[in-house]
Amino acid sequence: MSGTGEQEKSFIQEGLSGAWPICLGYFPIGLSLGVLAQKAGFAPWQMAVMSVTVFAGGSQFIAVAMISSGASAAAVISTTFMVNLRHLLMSSALSPYFPGVSRRFLALFAYGVTDESFAVNMTRFKGGGWDRRSALLLNQTANATWIVSSVIGAYAGEFIPAGVPGVEYALTGMFICLLVFQLRGAVFTATAVIAAVVSVAAYLWLPGNAYVIVASCTAATAGFVIKRLTQRRRSP
Amino acid sequence: MSVRSYLLLMLAMGGVTYLPRMIPLLLLSRKRLPLWFAQWLELIPPAILSALIAPALFTNAAPRTLALGKAEFLAALPTFYCAVKTRSLAGTVVVGMLFYGGLKLLKF
């Protein structure tokens, strides 16, 4: 019995320890989203509803701007869809770690799939011993931080000071570290380098957020081809 | 915008964000993936992470232009080094914030 108790405790601790860098990064971004929305005429309840139903940082900034400038509902919805389409790839990559898991669990977990939670969960799953409940807790903790911070921003508006210098780099720092964890061999490193080059080029030449999907798919395909070619050469 | 139409808009936005997150998990977790697809998916995490970071390090946002030597990139160098050497997420995040904050204070 005590063994199970310890296990329960550790899955909660693990989940929270995985979540903190995400929360640290989300808080100032959520605040600034709330402040921006408040200035654009959004009420705090409207911010809360948006953060709960949409829960996607980038597209919420875009949505606030589009809605306040009177864009049509169809334009807002289709932009939201395009901006978040990259989650298709993330959920696909996560799926091998959830064999035969109940639909209810997956439905709850899917709600919290973001760039950040994907990056942390993927790294932990690869490292082994990552409890699926920790993954779910991590998602929901990050999610709660996002909702709360955006609503605080919407209430407090301009009363919030500029903040600690460097906090806006928390998520970038986290992504860099998680990328390093992913570089487990020459093929992975080559894939990452190709992704960076294609992503910058696509970011400059393609509109919107298409660069993430274009660069990820191109780089993964290139990496796959490199892997197959080098394997064939080694074992003729 | 009326309360009703705002709520409907949010529901629609929520739907189009939720479905791409859920459908692959629901469909693929019940299947045995073909080997080539599993190998391709394995390369998606480094590809996505790199694709997400690179524009922040090497470009300006509005208008979109190439920008080499930004504070974001300069701070990334010690951050990357720290990640390789320490393999500590917490340490790396703090190092990145210190260097980026420092560069910003120096008006870089």
Interface residues (C-beta under 8 A of the other chain):
Chain A: W20 P21 L24 Q46 V49 M50 T53 V54 F55 A56 S59 A63 I67 A73 V76 I77 S78 T80 F81 N84 L85 R86 H87 L88 L89 M90 S91 S92 A93 L94 S95 P96 F98 P99 G100 V101 R103 L106 A107 F109 A110 Y111 V113 D115 F118 A119 M122 T123 V164 P165 G166 V167 E168 Y169 A170 T172 G173 M174 F175 I176 C177 L178 L179 V180 F181 Q182 L183 V187 F188 T189 T191 A192 V193 I194 A195 A196 V197 V198 S199 V200 Y203 L204 Y211 V212 A215 S216 C217 A219 A220 T221 G223 F224 K227
Chain B: M1 S5 Y6 L7 L8 L9 M10 L11 A12 M13 G14 V16 T17 Y18 P20 R21 M22 I23 P24 L25 L26 L27 L28 S29 R30 L33 W36 A38 Q39 W40 L41 E42 L43 I44 P45 P46 A47 I48 L49 S50 A51 L52 I53 A54 P55 A56 L57 F58 T59 R64 T65 L66 E72 A75 A76 T79 F80 C82 A83 V84 R87 S88 L89 A90 T92 V93 V94 V95 G96 M97 L98 F99 Y100 G101 G102 K104 L105
